[in-house]
Amino acid sequence: MQHSFSYDKKKVIQALRYHFVQRPEIRILIVVVNVFAIISAILFYTKKIRPEPFLLGSFIWIMLMATFWYFLPNNIYKKSATFKDAFIIHFGESSIRLETERGYVDWNWEKFSHFFESPHFIHLYFDPKSFFLVPKEGMGDEFTHELRGLLNRKIGK
């Protein structure tokens, strides 16, 4: 199975957001900050605390969301030359081959730890923080279905 693609900036940034939100440590951080903000809002409303803790909780929440929603995805996109190349990817029974005009790389299926799908991409993870994005744009329904089956057999979720 073969797929040719290049990246669309808006879709890549959205995929990077999905990556960050999937991280367990970020989920825990978001829950803790939200609980702090809610508790401080309740205590401020009932006049148990001054407005500073409530404002601090709100500020931390806004900064956290801005960091994971805007700053990190845009920063990673700008720093990575990968997103500016055009690729051809071959999904075989023993490996995945990724080609550009500069050369190619072969990855055995054992290199991948897991994968998941976001609306526009298939995220192939080497480890919890290293991954490769394969756009679903241009894949037909039959190709996508076959690819899901191959990924489930070779990598698993």
ABEGO torsion letter per residue (X at the ends): XBBBBBBBAAAAAAAAAAAAAABAAAAAAAAAAAAAAAAAAAAAAAGABBAAAAAAAAAAAAAAAAAAAAAAAAAAAAABAAAABBBBBBBBAABBBBBBAAEBBBBBAAABABBBBBAABBBBBABAABBBBBBABGBBAAAAAAAAAAAAAAAEX
